[in-house]
């Protein structure tokens, strides 16, 4: 499934900027999940919102980098690097 998504993203990145593509994707998913779940936003604490904002920025940076790498290097090299990333982290942590 990830391979099909990567090929589809490669075609979309010929048209869109990686930032715009990610923000469009997140916007559509956010609206869909908000309609499906209907969360009570008034009960959220400041600590919770700050934590969620930090997670959102980190995820946005990671996926924009992923999209940019697909656009610049191609699907094969990007997926190879992202597949080997846990091994790199393990090796360089010692």
C-alpha positions as CSV (number, residue, x, y, z in Angstrom):
1,X,0.0,0.0,0.0
2,X,2.9,2.4,0.8
3,X,4.4,1.7,-2.7
4,X,1.1,2.7,-4.4
5,X,0.9,5.8,-2.3
6,X,4.5,6.7,-3.2
7,X,3.8,6.4,-6.9
8,X,0.7,8.5,-6.5
9,X,2.6,11.1,-4.5
10,X,5.3,11.3,-7.2
11,X,2.7,12.2,-9.8
12,X,1.1,14.8,-7.5
13,X,4.5,16.3,-6.7
14,X,4.9,17.2,-10.3
15,X,2.0,19.6,-9.9
16,X,2.0,20.6,-6.2
17,X,4.7,21.9,-3.9
18,X,5.4,19.5,-1.0
19,X,4.1,21.9,1.6
20,X,0.8,22.5,-0.3
21,X,0.3,18.8,-0.9
22,X,0.8,18.0,2.8
23,X,-1.4,20.8,4.1
24,X,-4.2,19.8,1.6
25,X,-4.0,16.2,2.7
26,X,-4.0,17.1,6.4
27,X,-6.9,19.6,5.9
28,X,-9.1,17.0,4.2
29,X,-8.3,14.4,6.9
30,X,-8.9,16.9,9.7
31,X,-12.3,17.8,8.4
32,X,-13.2,14.2,7.8
33,X,-12.1,13.1,11.3
34,X,-13.8,16.1,13.0
35,X,-17.1,15.3,11.3
36,X,-16.7,11.6,12.2
37,X,-15.6,12.0,15.8
38,X,-17.2,15.3,16.8
39,X,-14.8,16.1,19.7
40,X,-15.6,18.4,22.5
41,X,-13.0,21.1,22.0
42,X,-14.0,23.1,25.1
43,X,-12.7,20.4,27.5
44,X,-9.1,20.4,26.1
45,X,-6.5,21.8,28.5
46,X,-3.7,24.1,27.6
47,X,-1.1,21.4,28.3
48,X,-3.0,19.0,26.0
49,X,-3.2,21.6,23.2
50,X,0.5,22.5,23.5
51,X,1.4,18.8,23.3
52,X,-0.8,18.3,20.2
53,X,0.7,21.4,18.5
54,X,4.2,20.1,19.1
55,X,3.3,16.7,17.6
56,X,1.6,18.3,14.7
57,X,4.6,20.5,13.8
58,X,7.0,17.5,14.1
59,X,4.8,15.3,11.9
60,X,4.4,18.1,9.4
61,X,8.2,18.6,9.2
62,X,8.8,14.8,8.7
63,X,6.2,14.4,6.0
64,X,7.2,17.5,4.1
65,X,10.8,16.2,4.2
66,X,9.5,12.9,2.9
67,X,7.5,14.5,0.1
68,X,10.5,16.8,-0.8
69,X,12.8,13.7,-1.0
70,X,10.3,11.9,-3.3
71,X,10.3,14.9,-5.5
72,X,14.1,15.4,-5.6
73,X,15.5,11.8,-5.4
74,X,12.6,9.6,-6.5
75,X,10.5,6.9,-5.0
76,X,13.0,4.2,-4.8
77,X,15.8,6.1,-2.9
78,X,13.3,7.7,-0.6
79,X,11.7,4.4,0.5
80,X,15.1,2.8,0.8
81,X,16.3,5.5,3.2
82,X,13.1,5.5,5.2
83,X,13.1,1.7,5.4
84,X,16.7,1.7,6.7
85,X,16.2,4.6,9.1
86,X,15.6,2.5,12.2
87,X,18.8,0.6,11.5
88,X,20.7,3.8,11.1
89,X,19.4,5.1,14.4
90,X,20.4,1.8,16.1
91,X,23.9,1.8,14.6
92,X,24.6,5.5,15.4
93,X,23.2,5.3,18.9
94,X,26.2,3.3,20.1
